[in-house]
Amino acid sequence: MRRTPVRSASPAPQRLRVELQQLLRRVAREIDRGLQRAPLSPEAIHDLHRDLRRLAILLSVWERLVPTERSAAVDELSQRLRRLARLVGRVRDRDVTASLLAPSARGQDPGWGEFLGRLREDRDAGRELLRAFLTSERQAGLFDRLAETLEVEPKAGAGRSLERILTEVRHRRQGRVDRARRKARRDPSAERLHRLRIRIRRWRHLAALEAAVGLRRAPNPSPSWQRLQGRLGQLHDLDVALATVPEELGAVSAAQRLTERRRRVRLRVRRSLERIGSLPRPAPTPPKRRGRR
């Protein structure tokens, strides 16, 4: 009598695999298109930065589902993705800085024009470095190895493991968001506000992942958190842009206008922090089932 093969009780690991494969194909296409054009467009840089971050996050979850002897290889690939994402992020910051500072070039102090020229040169050099790094990783087979990793069968009980992993990570990330919010309300320094933005972003990425694999059990982050993240992003971009302005050009009208704009955005952030409430306490993690004796 033929025995029917036992299937996993949860389709979530397979959904995670499909999500990873689709995201990996999109990243590979973005990189291939970018390498065929010079220079990479700011829009392509923005999309690539977002997708690389998300791919690294999903891959770190996949790492915990594959057999132990394969997890070290997955971790190494995840670290390479994160390094690539950081480099793309630096280029993205230069793009945003140039877009914030360049429109005010006319009629300014001659030193301002020289400063913008150096900024553009630095931006272009960063893009060429990124292009070389992307080419190197493509030729080294990074994305081929990632695709092979996603063909590995998860270990037994991966469905239960994934649910437990996501529950643990959600509790941890919600706790970090709430602590970062309280600290930012007490002392809204640039460092604390930037950390809060990162915490909210990671929490929202996790919520999207839980929804994608069909394991979402807690409410999605409310729109007020999304708005706060957007305002924190605007503030961070202005902080980065103004940090590049030399001290001797701080009194130039263009710099003063950006400083005033940052002051208004900070005020909106402060108001959002006052209005937004604490996160609800997460439900306790379900206890592990004991095996039969």
Secondary structure, DSSP 4 states (H G I P E B T S, - for coil): -PPPPPPPS-SHHHHHHHHHHHHHHHHHHHHHHHHHSSSPPHHHHHHHHHHHHHHHHHHHHHHTTS-HHHHHHHHHHHHHHHHHHHHHHHHHHHHHHHHHHGGG-TTS-HHHHHHHHHHHHHHHHHHHHHHHHHHHHHHTTHHHHHHHHTTSPPPTTHHHHHHHHHHHHHHHHHHHHHHHHHHHHH---HHHHHHHHHHHHHHHHHHHHHHHHT---SPPPPHHHHHHHHHHHHHHHHHHHHHHS-GGGTTSHHHHHHHHHHHHHHHHHHHHHHHSPPPPPPPPPPPPPPPP-
